[in-house]
Amino acid sequence: MSRFFSDSVRDSSYYTPGEQPSSGDVLKLNTNEHAICASGLVTSELGKITADQLRRYPDPYSSELRQTIAQNERLSIEQVFVGNGSDDVLAHAWQAFLSNKLVIAPDITYGFYPVWADRYGSQFTTIALRPSFEIDLCAFQENQGAVVLANPNAPTGIALSVPELESIIAINQDRFILIDEAYYGFGASSASSLIGKYDNLLIVRSLSKSHALAGLRVGYALGHPELISSLNLIKDSVNAYPLDIIAQNVARAALRDSVWYAHASSEIMTSRSKLSAGLLDMEFRVLPSKANFVFVEHARLSGRMLFRALRDANILVRRWDIPRIENWLRISIGTPKQTQQILFTLGQLLNQV
Ligand SMILES: *Cc1c(COP(=O)(O)O)cnc(C)c1O
């Protein structure tokens, strides 16, 4: 670490991303990328980008992209903010609405939340998930801190319904509620129908998982126009041109292809059912997932052992050395062929021990 590194940031926490191996010879089920390639409209849009477009600065407010999102969601453009992936949007939202505040979140959730809490001086308080790994709704209704929830939650995959979410949002409309819908599009309901009704609700989404565009880096937020204009102020204090012209145009093309989207989502949900059924047959406990991954624990074998054995078979999954979930593996949903491959490998492994 450099001696020039500022004292104000030298003790920060950091997020550890899942491994991105350079060799192509692994079955990569560790970072919840979409198993299917993006819409054909995406590649044709890429081919249309000209050097003249790249010569110029992009639209700093991504107006056309925001218009497309607004149309899809039946909202107005003033209710939409976009950023370089949802992590970027979440970081802005944290800074805008949660810095130096009391923030409550489940104890088992997305690992970036405590990192932002640390960066922006929030008093971060966690509420334990129930033994079933479900969110304790009553505790969230009673505690009056600002709320951050991933829905479906990560890494459990369990989703709350819209009435359940509304019971938290409505109970005290003076507290800010952030719902991270990174795994929207695989069977969970969105809280977007509540945007017009509550000005304390911000929803953050990503094209990384739902639209198979993790490499493009596009995320967005939906909320009351005043929340959105506050996000724009934060954006303009850091980087006025966050989305490049390629991201703006390609994301629009992807969001317009509802046929691809419906097909791709249903393929993933079908694979998820097959993987879950196969794992249940092998004595795994499988949480009911509404995301493009499943969170599983074996009745007899440790998470550490299974993680290593899969790795030796060139299959990457994700595991955390955290109390309560050290025996659990998060497995991203693959294609039907990849699903067969991991089930076959696990079957062989279980036969050996
Ligand atoms: C993947 C993920 C994100 C970040 O997604 P990007 O849009 O790729 O930055 C945010 N929140 C959760 C819960 C995620 O799993």
Ligand as a Chemical Component Dictionary entry (heavy atoms), coordinates in Angstrom:
data_LIG
# 
_chem_comp.id                   LIG 
_chem_comp.type                 NON-POLYMER 
_chem_comp.pdbx_formal_charge   0 
_chem_comp.three_letter_code    LIG 
# 
loop_
_chem_comp_atom.comp_id 
_chem_comp_atom.atom_id 
_chem_comp_atom.alt_atom_id 
_chem_comp_atom.type_symbol 
_chem_comp_atom.charge 
_chem_comp_atom.model_Cartn_x 
_chem_comp_atom.model_Cartn_y 
_chem_comp_atom.model_Cartn_z 
_chem_comp_atom.pdbx_ordinal 
LIG C1 C1 C 0 -24.708 -9.278  -9.257  1  
LIG C2 C2 C 0 -25.315 -8.409  -8.197  2  
LIG C3 C3 C 0 -25.218 -7.020  -8.253  3  
LIG C4 C4 C 0 -24.340 -6.295  -9.223  4  
LIG O1 O1 O 0 -24.628 -6.456  -10.520 5  
LIG P1 P1 P 0 -23.960 -5.552  -11.650 6  
LIG O2 O2 O 0 -25.109 -4.900  -12.308 7  
LIG O3 O3 O 0 -23.238 -6.515  -12.525 8  
LIG O4 O4 O 0 -23.034 -4.543  -11.009 9  
LIG C5 C5 C 0 -25.900 -6.279  -7.302  10 
LIG N1 N1 N 0 -26.618 -6.863  -6.328  11 
LIG C6 C6 C 0 -26.697 -8.193  -6.209  12 
LIG C7 C7 C 0 -27.516 -8.787  -5.109  13 
LIG C8 C8 C 0 -26.045 -9.007  -7.136  14 
LIG O5 O5 O 0 -26.081 -10.332 -7.003  15 
# 
loop_
_chem_comp_bond.comp_id 
_chem_comp_bond.atom_id_1 
_chem_comp_bond.atom_id_2 
_chem_comp_bond.value_order 
_chem_comp_bond.pdbx_ordinal 
LIG C1 C2 SING 1  
LIG C2 C3 SING 2  
LIG C2 C8 DOUB 3  
LIG C3 C4 SING 4  
LIG C3 C5 DOUB 5  
LIG C4 O1 SING 6  
LIG O1 P1 SING 7  
LIG P1 O2 DOUB 8  
LIG P1 O3 SING 9  
LIG P1 O4 SING 10 
LIG C5 N1 SING 11 
LIG N1 C6 DOUB 12 
LIG C6 C7 SING 13 
LIG C6 C8 SING 14 
LIG C8 O5 SING 15 
# 
